[in-house]
C-alpha cells in the first residue's frame, strides 16, 4: 500500500488500539438528566457510537482517496483501494453488530485487519522486488530488506493470530495488542522515512 494510504490509516489504527485496550478516546459528555432513563441498547452502548464514528472516518478517508485518484489517476492503486474498502466493511459489520445490542468482537476486527496488513505487506514486497529487478538502484538494499522482512512479519503475525483464535480471552487480547503496537510502530517508521525524503 502506498505511503499516502498508510498515513491516512494511521489514526484509525491508533483508535482501534485504544479501543481494544479499553482506553477512552472520546471525552465523556455530562449526563443529560432530561433524557428518559430507558434508552435503546445502541444509545447506552459506547461501542456503538465509537464504531459508527470509526466507520464514518474510514468512509470519508476512502472517499478522499477516490477523489485524489480521480484528480491524479494512479495515485493509489486499485488493490490498495480494495484493501481500504475491506477495512471499512469490517468496521461496518462490527458497528451493525454493536447497534443490534451484540457484544463487540474486537478480536475479529483486529484479525481481519491483520489479514489486510498481510495482503498489503505482500503487495509492497512484490512491488519493491519488481522495481529492484528493473532498476536495482531505485530502492536501496536496506530499504528493500525492510519491506521483505515486514512482509514475513505480517505473515507470521497473522498465523499467530489464527493460532490464538480459539484460546482464552487473555491470549487473544495479548496477540491483538502486540499486533496493533507493531502496526503503529510500522506506520511511525514509514512516516519518518517519508519526512526524511522531503
N, C-alpha and C positions, 0 to 999 in steps of 0.2 A: 504494500500500500504506500502511496507516495507520502512525502513529508507533510503536505497540506492536510491530508485526511487524518494522519496521525495527530497533528497538532489540534485539529478540531475535535478529535476523540478524547484527548487527554482529560479535560474537565469531567467528561462523563465517566471515565474510568475511575477518577478520584471520587466522584459522587457515589458510584457503586461500591467502592472500597469502604467508604464511610458508612453507607447504609448497611452493608454486610456486617461491619464491625459493631453496629449498633450506636454509632455516633450520630447525634442530631446535626444535620447540616442546615436546617432552617430554624430560625428563632421561633419559639412557641408564642403564638398570639394570646393575649389575655382572654380568659373565658368570658363569653358573652352570656350574661345572666338572663337576657331576654329570649334566648332561643329555647325551644322546648327540650325537656330532659331526655325524651326518647328520640333518637335520630337513627337514620338508616346506617347499616354497617359501614358503608363507604364514607359516611360523614364522620364517624368516630374512629376510623382506622387510618392512622397517619401513613401507613404504607400505600394506601390508595392515592392520597394526594401526592405523595412522593413519586410514585410510579407514573401518575398522569403527567406531572411536570417533567420527569425524565423522558417520557415518551414524546412530549411536545418539543423538548430540547433536541432530541435526536431527529425528529421530523423537520424542524427548522434548519438544522445543520445539513441534512440531506437535501433540502430544497436549495439552500445556499450553494452547495457544491454543484447541484444540477444547473443552477443559474450561471455559475462560474464556467462550467463546461459548455454551456450554450454560448457564452461570450468568447471563450477561448477553447475551441474543441480539442479534446485530448488531454486537457489539464489533469483530469482524473480519469483513470481507465474504467471501462465498463465493469471489469472484475472488482475493482475497489468500490464502485457504487453498489454492486450487488452485495458485497460484504457489509456495507453500511445499512443496506436495506434489511439484511438478516439481523443485524443488531437491533434495528428499530422494531422489527417484527417480534423478536424475542421479548423486548420490553413491553410491547403492546399486549402480548399474550399474558405476561405476568400482571400487567395493570388490570386486564379484564378479570383475571382470577381474583385479585385483591378486591376489585369492585364487587364481585359476586359474594364476598364475605369469606372466601377461602384463604387459608394461610399462605403468606407469600413464600415461595420456594426460591430463596436467593441462590442456593447452591446450583439449581438447574440453570438459572440465568448465567451464573459465572461459568458453568461448564460449557454452555453454548458459546459464550464469548471466548472461552479457551479454544474451542473448535475453530471459531472465526480467526482468532490470532494465529493458530497453527496454519490455516489456509493462507493467510496474509503473509506470514513469515516464509512459507514455502514459495509463494509467488515472488516475494522480494529476492530470495536466493536465486530462483530461476532467471529473473531479470538481470541480476548482477552477473551471474555466470555467463549469460548470453552477451552482455556488454563486454565483459573481460575477454571472451573469445574473439570478439570483433576488434576490440581495441584495449589491450592489456593495461595501457597507461591511464585509461579513463577513470578507473577506480583503483585505488591503492590496494596492495595485498592485505595490509591490516584491516582496512575497511571491508574488503570482500570477506575476509575470515570472520569478522564480527557478524556479518549478515548470515554467513553459513552456520555459525555457532548458535545464533539466535533462532534459526530455523530448527536446528536439532533440539535446542532447549524447549521450544514451543511444542514439538512433538513429544518429548519426554514428559513435559509438564501435563499435557493433555492425557497421556497414558496414566500418569499419577492420579489425575482427577477421576478418570474412569475407574481406577482401582479402588478408590475410597467411596465411590458412589453408593455402595450398599453397606458401608461401615457406619460407625457411630456418628452422631451429630458433631462431636468434637473433632473427629478425623476429617469430616467434610469441611467444617469451618476452618480448621488449620490449613488444609490444602488451599481453600479459596482465598484466605488471607495472604498466604505465601504467593499464590498466583497473581493476585491484584497488586501486591507490593512489587513484584517483579515487573509487571506491566507498567506501573508508574515509573519505576527506575529506567526501563527501556525508553519510555517516552521522554523522560528528562534527558537521557543521554543523546537521543536523536535531536531534541530541541537545542541542546548545547552545540552539537555538531553543525546544525543549521546556522546558529548565531556565529560560530567561528568562521563560517564561509562568507558571511556578509561583510 
